[in-house]
Amino acid sequence: MIDDKKTKHHNKPNRMSDAEIMVILILFHSGGFRCFKHYYKEYVCKHLKHLFPRQVSYNRFV
């Protein structure tokens, strides 16, 4: 096959899996947090970073 130089290939942005999203939501509802934004930015992004290596920003998550 001959490669078509006219088409550009874009890399897909990092994306969390559905399972990771569900775990974050379950932990939020089972914990004592009241505000999801605070929970995600202060707890998930800082303390659970090792569990979710492909984290996305809060705006992209919502």
C-alpha atoms as one frame of an Amber mdcrd trajectory, in Angstrom:
protein
   0.000   0.000   0.000   1.047   3.539  -0.677   0.662   6.002   2.184  -1.559
   8.962   1.446   0.384  12.055   2.468  -2.709  14.288   2.318  -4.466  12.775
   5.319  -3.206  13.673   8.742  -3.403  11.291  11.634  -4.352  12.784  14.969
  -3.486  11.172  18.265  -6.455  10.483  20.501  -6.388  12.535  23.701  -5.823
  10.745  26.972  -9.070   9.313  28.161 -10.179   7.648  31.350 -11.894   4.306
  31.020 -15.540   3.876  31.964 -14.482   1.691  34.892 -12.220   4.440  36.281
 -15.028   6.984  36.019 -17.433   4.650  37.822 -14.938   4.034  40.649 -14.466
   7.776  41.151 -18.234   8.333  41.274 -18.810   5.423  43.677 -16.064   6.673
  45.999 -17.589  10.158  45.929 -21.035   8.901  46.904 -19.714   6.573  49.596
 -17.423   9.218  51.113 -18.374  12.247  53.145 -17.829  14.803  50.411 -20.477
  17.371  49.546 -18.996  19.062  46.493 -17.826  16.927  43.580 -15.505  19.619
  42.232 -13.651  19.859  45.539 -13.531  16.064  45.835 -12.097  15.596  42.337
  -9.550  18.410  42.432  -8.367  18.024  46.014  -8.695  14.288  46.661  -8.624
  12.375  43.385  -6.028  14.515  41.593  -3.703  14.700  44.587  -4.171  11.556
  46.685  -5.386   9.002  44.144  -3.054   9.962  41.313  -1.268   6.594  41.458
  -4.577   4.744  40.940  -5.653   6.807  37.912  -2.611   7.421  35.701  -4.688
   8.791  32.788  -6.460  11.498  34.769  -8.193  14.253  32.911  -8.972  17.762
  34.077 -12.116  18.447  36.073 -13.757  20.259  33.147 -13.134  17.344  30.796
 -14.333  14.850  33.423 -17.616  16.685  33.913
